[in-house]
Amino acid sequence: MGMKQLTKEQRCAVIRCLVDGCSIRATKRITGVSFNTIQKLTRDLGEACLEFQNQVFRNLTCQRVQCDEIWNYCYCKDKNIPDEMRGEAGIGSMWTWTGMCADTKLIFAWQLGSRDAANAYRFMSSVSERLANRIQLTTDGNRVYLDAVENYFGSKIDYAMLIKLYGNDEKPENRYSPGKCLGAKKQAVMGEPDPEFISTSYAERQNLNIRMQNRRYTRLTNAFSKKADMLAYSIAIMFMYHNFVRIHQTLRSTPAMKAGVTDHKWSIEEMVDLLPILSYNTRPKKAG
């Protein structure tokens, strides 16, 4: 079944499956839509969601921002990368950097790439250009944040790191998880961050949502992304759903409503309406 033959209801059914943690093959079985068509829908809607959020997340009045990174991989794990593909972008370990407003739970900035200085700079550039006022920022202890934050915020920020202290647990059942957390140290870096709000708890809790809602992040499965661009499109759709559609239990509204970005709860149908109209018309009439 080709893209131009899909009804709006079918497109919505596919997206509902994808944002609720179904794999592409499970979505195919549930909806009857072909694998390639689901991929095309992911690509096109992902591009639309990326562009829309890039436009509307401006001049945000966040007060407290938490940043974190979540790991997954593309194509294969680092240890299995063929020699001829080593060093290629988009192969092996990938990190999704996220910036979340602690008060509204809005994820207003993200960056997909390595956990290095170059991506820290790109990520902090995105964070800084979306904010309208001075913020208190908390990150983990990743040292690559330091220069990036100073470069884009200068002295106009209250910045602290939450540095977690881990023990070494070599038990086989724990080899896919970090060591046991023994505690955390709060370290002020710039300005005068309020110690009470030095936290990454909300951003870390969101990492669990990401693994539950996006099958490409589920560990120990074969549902990982084969291409980095498809992972990026799925992220845009997932965060669009989180920000505009899904009711946050403690907020009792969507993050976008709480942040004043929109005045109502979006539906999946409204998300699908972001698709370029010309690409999803019914089949054009034959000439003559």
Buried (B, 14 or more C-beta within 10 A) or exposed (E): EEBEEBEEEBBBBBBBBBBBBBBBEBBBEEBEBBEEBBBBBBBBBBBBBBEBBEEBBEEBEBBBBBBBBBEBBBBBEEEEBEEEEEEEEBBBEBBBBBBBBBBBBBBBBBBBBBBEBEBBBBBBBBBBEBBEEEBBBBBBBBEBBBEBBBEBBEEEBBBBBBBBEEEEEEEEEEEEEEEEEEEBEBEBBBBEBEEEBBBBEBBBEBBEBBBEBBBBBBEEEEBBBEBBBBBBBBBBBBBBBBBBBBEBEEEEBBBBBBBEBBEEBBEBEBBBBBBEEEEBEEEEEEEE
